[in-house]
């Protein structure tokens, strides 16, 4: 029994020491869901979305097994709201001090919020930051992204027949958002954006 306690004590000491040396922090669990997320510069006051090529419709948010049908090209949809699902955390290592971060800190990229801003995870808190890890960053790229972020935006839409369902739009870029060309959005004040 004494031997087990000694091993547990040594393990705890080493774990604590390594955590302090490596600036350990707990990662958020994935998928990490950002409710009500609007990843566009012009906001999410969408009037119509036009389907340019078939997209999958789902009964339940976040559940790809609840597939209903393919929304055909030419249909129009009205946006209701959306939640961003981060499936894989982006990892950024600080090359130099910047704001509340210090050299060699690890920051996890959670979700794009529009206007070049992201939610990032640092020491068990969420911060709203500009993409300081971009190569063309105004601040000279104080951080370096070593793991990409994988995000999908689940949006609730209504069709012309007043049916409600969910679409999963997968992000295809590492800077901002780009959901491909399956849907064209028309917003108040923005024609065929």
C-alpha positions, 0 to 999 in steps of 0.5 A: 500500500505504501509503495502505491502511495509513493508511486501516486505521489511521484506521478502527481509531482511529475504531472504538476511539474511538467504542467508548469514547465509546459504551460499546460492548459486543458483543451476544450472538448470537441465538437465545441459549439458556438451558439448563434454564431454569425461568421459574416462581415455583413451580419446574419440578417439574411433575407434569402439564400439561393441554392446553386447546387444540391445541398443536404437537408437534415432533421436535427442539428449536428446529426448527419444521420438525420438526413432528409433529402437533397435541397435542389438547385434553384430553391430559395431558403430563408435563414433562421439562425446558426451554430458553429461546430468546431470539429478540430481545434486550430493550434497557435503558438505565440512567437513573441508576447502579444496582448495577454499572451506571452512567448510560447503560449498555446492558443486554440482557435475555436470559431470565426465570428466575422470581420477577421475576428475569432473566438480563441481558447486560452487558459480555460477562457474564451477571448475575442481576437483578430487573426494575429497568426495570419501571415499578413497580420497587421501586427507582424504575425506574433503567432504561428498556426501549427494545426488547422481549425475544422469548422462546420456551420449548422444553419436552420432554414425555412423553405418556400413551403414553410418547412424547417430543416438544417444545413451543414455548411463546411468551412473550406478555408483557414482564414475566415469562412468560405462554404463553397459555392452551393449557396448564394446569399442575398442580404439587405443592402448586398445584392448577390454577395 
